[in-house]
């Protein structure tokens, strides 16, 4: 067999070369597909990472806004409580300053309550009288 016989279209060497070329093409195609899939996966991972970063940024912004609002509300609460404390202190100082008048007013109130209780008790302790006995003031 000459070299020309080896390369003829029906020869075994030609079939082996064709098979090898097909296998090589198939492996290259597989490699290309794998590479394409890897590229697609990389792009998907990149998109996912970008979306995650944006989501984290938005969450951070929301948290900072909430913290700022909480700080503002806290400042308002402190200011309101301070105003209440000042008002109570002012009232207490007024009571201390006018303690004699307050004491006199309290004593008058106690005396009024005691007098009213005595009068009510006295009227309920009297025996019941009919209309004629009342006209005669108890003599009849």
C-alpha positions as CSV (number, residue, x, y, z in Angstrom):
1,X,0.0,0.0,0.0
2,X,1.2,3.3,-1.0
3,X,0.4,6.6,0.7
4,X,-2.1,7.3,-1.9
5,X,-4.0,4.1,-1.0
6,X,-4.0,5.2,2.6
7,X,-5.7,8.5,1.8
8,X,-8.3,7.2,-0.5
9,X,-11.9,8.0,0.5
10,X,-12.8,4.4,1.4
11,X,-9.6,3.6,3.3
12,X,-9.4,2.9,7.0
13,X,-7.0,5.8,7.6
14,X,-9.5,8.2,6.1
15,X,-12.2,6.9,8.3
16,X,-10.0,7.1,11.4
17,X,-9.1,10.7,10.5
18,X,-12.8,11.6,9.9
19,X,-13.8,10.0,13.2
20,X,-11.0,11.8,15.0
21,X,-12.0,15.1,13.4
22,X,-15.6,14.5,14.4
23,X,-14.6,13.7,18.0
24,X,-12.4,16.8,18.1
25,X,-15.2,18.9,16.7
26,X,-17.6,17.4,19.2
27,X,-15.3,18.0,22.1
28,X,-14.7,21.6,20.9
29,X,-18.5,22.0,20.6
30,X,-18.9,20.6,24.1
31,X,-16.2,23.0,25.4
32,X,-17.8,25.9,23.7
33,X,-21.2,25.0,25.2
34,X,-19.6,24.6,28.6
35,X,-17.9,27.9,28.1
36,X,-21.2,29.6,27.0
37,X,-23.0,28.1,30.0
38,X,-20.2,29.3,32.3
39,X,-20.5,32.8,30.7
40,X,-24.3,32.8,31.2
41,X,-23.8,31.7,34.8
42,X,-21.2,34.3,35.4
43,X,-23.6,37.0,34.0
44,X,-26.4,35.7,36.1
45,X,-24.2,35.8,39.2
46,X,-23.1,39.3,38.3
47,X,-26.7,40.4,38.0
48,X,-27.5,38.7,41.3
49,X,-24.6,40.4,43.0
50,X,-25.7,43.8,41.6
51,X,-29.3,43.2,42.8
52,X,-28.1,42.1,46.2
53,X,-25.9,45.2,46.5
54,X,-28.8,47.5,45.5
55,X,-31.1,45.7,48.0
56,X,-28.5,46.1,50.8
57,X,-28.1,49.8,49.9
58,X,-31.9,50.4,50.1
59,X,-32.1,48.5,53.4
60,X,-29.3,50.7,54.8
61,X,-31.1,53.8,53.6
62,X,-34.3,52.7,55.3
63,X,-32.5,52.0,58.5
64,X,-30.8,55.3,58.5
65,X,-34.1,57.1,57.9
66,X,-35.7,55.1,60.7
67,X,-32.8,56.0,63.0
68,X,-33.1,59.7,62.2
69,X,-36.9,59.6,62.8
70,X,-36.4,57.8,66.1
71,X,-33.8,60.4,67.1
72,X,-36.2,63.2,66.2
73,X,-39.0,61.6,68.1
74,X,-36.7,61.1,71.1
75,X,-35.7,64.8,71.0
76,X,-39.4,65.8,70.9
77,X,-40.2,63.5,73.9
78,X,-37.3,65.0,75.9
79,X,-38.5,68.5,75.1
80,X,-42.1,67.7,76.1
81,X,-41.0,66.0,79.4
82,X,-38.8,69.0,80.2
83,X,-41.7,71.4,79.6
84,X,-43.9,69.2,81.9
85,X,-41.2,69.2,84.6
86,X,-40.9,72.9,84.4
87,X,-44.6,73.4,84.8
88,X,-44.8,71.1,87.8
89,X,-41.9,72.8,89.4
90,X,-43.6,76.2,88.8
91,X,-46.8,74.9,90.4
92,X,-44.9,73.5,93.4
93,X,-43.1,76.8,93.9
94,X,-46.3,78.7,93.8
95,X,-47.8,76.4,96.4
96,X,-44.8,76.9,98.7
97,X,-44.8,80.6,98.1
98,X,-48.5,80.9,99.1
99,X,-48.5,78.2,101.7
100,X,-50.3,80.3,104.3
101,X,-53.2,81.0,101.9
102,X,-53.3,77.3,100.9
103,X,-53.4,76.2,104.5
104,X,-56.2,78.7,105.3
105,X,-58.2,77.5,102.3
106,X,-57.8,73.9,103.3
107,X,-58.9,74.6,106.8
108,X,-62.0,76.5,105.5
109,X,-62.8,73.5,103.3
110,X,-62.5,71.1,106.2
111,X,-64.7,73.3,108.4
112,X,-67.3,73.5,105.6
113,X,-67.4,69.8,105.1
114,X,-67.7,69.2,108.9
115,X,-70.5,71.8,109.2
116,X,-72.4,70.2,106.3
117,X,-72.0,66.8,107.8
118,X,-73.3,68.0,111.2
119,X,-76.3,69.8,109.7
120,X,-77.2,66.7,107.6
121,X,-76.8,64.4,110.7
122,X,-78.9,66.8,112.9
123,X,-81.8,66.9,110.4
124,X,-81.9,63.1,110.1
125,X,-81.8,62.6,113.9
126,X,-85.1,64.6,114.4
127,X,-88.2,62.5,114.9
128,X,-90.7,62.6,112.1
129,X,-93.6,65.0,112.5
130,X,-96.9,65.3,110.8
131,X,-98.2,68.5,109.2
132,X,-100.2,69.7,112.3
133,X,-97.2,69.0,114.7
134,X,-95.0,71.0,112.4
135,X,-97.5,73.9,112.4
136,X,-97.5,73.9,116.2
137,X,-93.8,73.4,116.4
138,X,-94.1,70.2,118.2
139,X,-96.6,71.4,121.0
140,X,-99.5,69.5,119.7
